[in-house]
Amino acid sequence: MNKSIDRHDLYYMIGIDSIERMIAGGAPVSPAEPAVGRDLPTIVRTAVAQLLNVPEVSGSDNFFELGGHSLLAAQLLRSLESTVGYRPSFRHILDAADLDEISARISAEAVQRASAS
């Protein structure tokens, strides 16, 4: 019997630290200032809708319940990288209850990075 592995399950089998290292890509591409003061909730919702090919999403939607999985989460973070100036943590998507919380986590990290530089 050939049992396929769900990609979300694969993420947990590999481990968070391994995935973080694989997708981190090293140093930030630019300072975090671009993300500070931007409308990140709208940016995140638009990116998720495009990535998942759904007409509309709300801030209260959960990325995984919309059909997202770990590989799409990595793509989302890569697409947000140019907007926020660094690659956000994979944990922002995994631990967030909804898209608004993902935005809030990314925004908080951007502010923290901006104040540290």
C-alpha positions as CSV (number, residue, x, y, z in Angstrom):
1,M,0.0,0.0,0.0
2,N,1.4,3.4,-1.0
3,K,0.4,6.1,1.5
4,S,1.2,9.6,0.5
5,I,2.4,12.1,3.2
6,D,0.5,15.3,3.7
7,R,2.8,18.3,3.3
8,H,1.7,19.7,6.6
9,D,2.6,16.5,8.3
10,L,5.9,16.5,6.5
11,Y,6.7,19.9,8.0
12,Y,6.3,18.5,11.5
13,M,8.3,15.4,10.6
14,I,11.2,17.5,9.4
15,G,11.0,19.9,12.3
16,I,10.5,23.7,12.7
17,D,14.2,24.4,13.1
18,S,15.2,22.6,9.9
19,I,12.5,24.4,7.9
20,E,13.5,27.7,9.4
21,R,17.1,27.1,8.3
22,M,16.0,26.0,4.8
23,I,13.9,29.1,4.1
24,A,15.8,31.7,6.1
25,G,18.1,32.6,3.2
26,G,20.6,34.3,5.4
27,A,20.7,38.1,6.1
28,P,17.8,40.4,5.4
29,V,17.8,41.8,1.9
30,S,17.3,45.4,3.1
31,P,16.4,47.3,6.3
32,A,13.0,46.6,7.8
33,E,11.8,50.2,7.4
34,P,9.7,49.5,4.3
35,A,7.3,47.5,6.5
36,V,6.9,50.1,9.2
37,G,3.7,52.1,8.7
38,R,2.6,50.1,5.7
39,D,-0.9,48.5,5.4
40,L,0.4,45.0,6.1
41,P,-3.1,43.4,6.7
42,T,-4.1,44.4,3.1
43,I,-0.8,43.3,1.7
44,V,-1.0,39.9,3.5
45,R,-4.6,39.3,2.5
46,T,-3.9,40.2,-1.2
47,A,-0.8,38.0,-1.2
48,V,-2.7,35.0,0.3
49,A,-5.7,35.5,-2.1
50,Q,-3.3,35.5,-5.1
51,L,-1.2,32.6,-3.8
52,L,-4.3,30.4,-3.0
53,N,-6.2,31.6,-6.1
54,V,-9.2,32.6,-4.1
55,P,-11.3,35.7,-5.0
56,E,-11.3,37.2,-1.5
57,V,-10.1,36.6,2.0
58,S,-10.7,38.3,5.3
59,G,-8.4,39.1,8.2
60,S,-10.2,36.5,10.2
61,D,-9.5,33.6,7.8
62,N,-6.9,31.0,8.7
63,F,-4.2,30.4,6.1
64,F,-4.4,26.6,6.5
65,E,-8.2,26.4,6.5
66,L,-8.2,28.4,3.2
67,G,-6.1,25.5,1.6
68,G,-2.6,26.7,2.5
69,H,0.1,24.2,3.5
70,S,3.8,24.5,4.5
71,L,5.1,24.8,1.0
72,L,2.7,27.6,0.1
73,A,3.5,29.2,3.4
74,A,7.2,29.3,2.4
75,Q,6.1,30.9,-1.0
76,L,4.0,33.5,0.9
77,L,7.0,34.4,3.1
78,R,9.2,34.7,0.0
79,S,6.6,37.0,-1.7
80,L,6.3,39.2,1.4
81,E,10.1,39.5,1.7
82,S,10.3,42.3,-0.9
83,T,7.5,44.2,0.8
84,V,8.8,44.0,4.4
85,G,12.5,44.0,3.6
86,Y,13.4,40.7,5.2
87,R,12.0,37.2,5.1
88,P,9.5,36.9,8.0
89,S,9.7,33.9,10.3
90,F,7.8,30.7,9.3
91,R,6.4,30.7,12.8
92,H,4.3,33.8,12.0
93,I,2.1,31.6,9.8
94,L,2.2,28.4,11.8
95,D,1.3,30.0,15.1
96,A,-1.2,32.6,13.9
97,A,-4.9,32.0,14.3
98,D,-5.7,34.2,11.3
99,L,-4.4,36.5,8.6
100,D,-4.6,39.6,10.8
101,E,-2.5,37.9,13.4
102,I,0.1,37.0,10.7
103,S,0.1,40.7,9.8
104,A,0.5,41.8,13.4
105,R,3.4,39.5,14.0
106,I,5.2,40.6,10.8
107,S,4.6,44.3,11.7
108,A,5.9,43.8,15.3
109,E,9.0,42.1,13.9
110,A,9.5,44.9,11.4
111,V,9.3,47.6,14.2
112,Q,11.7,45.6,16.3
113,R,14.2,45.2,13.4
114,A,13.9,48.9,12.6
115,S,14.6,50.0,16.1
116,A,17.6,47.7,16.4
117,S,19.2,49.1,13.3
